Structure formats: C-alpha cells, structure tokens
Amino acid sequence: MPPLRGHHQLSAISRVSEAEAVSAFLDAMDVARQQLFGFDYALALDGSPKDRLKILPPAIEHILNKGVEDEGNSVKRFQDAIATLVKAFKLASGSPQATDHAVEVAFFTAVRTGIEKLDADRKGKKSGRSDFAIQQLVNNAVASTEVVDILEACGFDRPDISVLSEEFMIELQNMKHKNLAVEALKKLLNGEIGAKTRSNVVKKEEFSTRLEQAIARYHNRSVDAIQIIQELIAIAKDLRVVPEDGLTSEERAFYDALAQNDSAVEIMSNSELQVIATELVKTVRSNAGADWWRRENVRAKMRIAVKKILQRHVYPHDLTTDAVKIVLKQAEAPATEVTR
C-alpha cells in the first residue's frame, strides 16, 4: 500500500506541475499578444503558409516602428517576451493548450527570428542563437516561416548589393514597410562592407563608421526612414567605387593607410604615396612568414623596414610613428584574416 500511496502523490505533483506549466504558458501568450497590440495577424493563424509569410513583413515593421519611437525598448520587450513564451511552450508541450496555440507561437517565433536576421537589436547586440528545440516543436504548424528570407518575403529576389540597380534603389524607397527596408539594407551593407573591405583596415573602419553613424541618427530620429535609406544607398554606391589609379588591391590598402592622415596628403603628392605603397607591399611580402604577426622579433624587423621606407621618401617625420602603426596594422590584416 505505501508504494501505491507514493504513486498517487507523484501523480498529484505531476498534475500540479503540468497545470502550473500551462498557466505560465497562457500568461506568456497574453504578454506576447500585448506586444502586437493594434496589429491584426489573423491571417497568420487562419491562413495558408503563403498567407503567414505575407503577414510577416508588416508584423516585423510594426515592432520596428514602435522601436523607433521609444529608442528600441519595444523591440527588446518583444524579443524578451517571445523568448519567455518559447520556454513556457516547451514546458507545456503535450498539453491541449500548447497544441491549440502552436501556430500562434510559431508566428511569434518567426517574427522574432526575422528581427534577429536583420540584426535589429537597438543596442547592437547580435543574438545569433537558433532555438532548434522550438523549431522541432512547431515546424509542422508553420514550416515556411522557419527559413523565411525577410527580403524575399518583402518582394525582393535575393538582391546583391554589389550590383544595386537604380530600379532596386527606387523599390527600396517606395517600399511600404520603411523600417523593415532600413534594417534589411543595413543587414546587406554590413555584409558587403565586411566582404569588400576585409583586407583594407582603413576602408573597413571608414565604411563601418559611416554606417553606424547613419543608423544612430535614424534611431535618434534625427532623420526619417526615407532619408536614412537614401544615406545607406549612397554608402552602397561609394562602396562600389574602384579608384582608377593603377594600384592593386594590396597597394591601395597601404596607400589608404598612408593617406589617412590629411597632413601627409597635403605635404606629399599622390604619386609619391603610391610609390611608397608599392614598396611597402614588396617589403611586407619579403619579411612575412607563417604567423609572423605573432612573433615580436619579426614584427620589430617589419617595423624597422617600414620606417626606413618612409624616411627614404621623406615622409613627414612628425607623422611617421602613427604611419608605421597603421601600416603594420594593415600588413597584419590579410594574414590574420586567413587564420580565422
């Protein structure tokens, strides 16, 4: 008899625990719904997978627009609320209540994932986490939204920012969901800046700073969505420009390092700086070995070689120390990139 009594006690505890899990899940559902107050997402619950995909961009736009108005607090509240909902759904999974709301949970999760894909966290924090457990739990409910491409859902055919056409730029500016367009273009630009300036430390910092400052102005509401889209498009255009100076990408990277100092550019001609850049490439190649930037003796040798080149070409003496630092940083960039 005692074992039987213990069994009943265990069953009672299990029932209470399940009831508590369901209660917590329903509470989390209420909080999640409050985040989308004023937005009709009935199509996401009653429509086809295509309908759910169609309603996703305006839902993301709704959250982003609220975030613009309160410095991103709404975006964070939404992301936190859905994270809590996901955990509660796991605990209540298997219950009739969880099953009944699986499609709605899936939709909320898709919106959250969409915002994460756009890196739209106002504090610049990238989550990068994929909750595979929740995907497995709800994938039958709304499979198409799990792998949604936000831009494709907005009507873009996987645009390549490196070949931005005027038509695509006009399409962005005329896009109904302006905040979503901003975040999508920011995402594209971030990737393209990383790809095109990977081995040019000066240009990478220049374009990254321009993008960060532009987005900051937008978040501070100094500019509206149309203005920021125009700014980001201007950055994209500048990123595509390749100077017709006859330099290789390696030589241009060192030229940019030397020309970063306006005083040096004023004192020396472009042709002189180009000659120095060419010599620097040869010197770096001849002195660099495997993992050379990790070995202080090789770094010291490289530093001396760079300094001698600058002195030979009468590079401004008071600017030499800073120039050597940026040149060494540039020399390390391609080598360290290979090891990542």
Beta strands, then each sheet from edge to edge (+ up, - down):
end
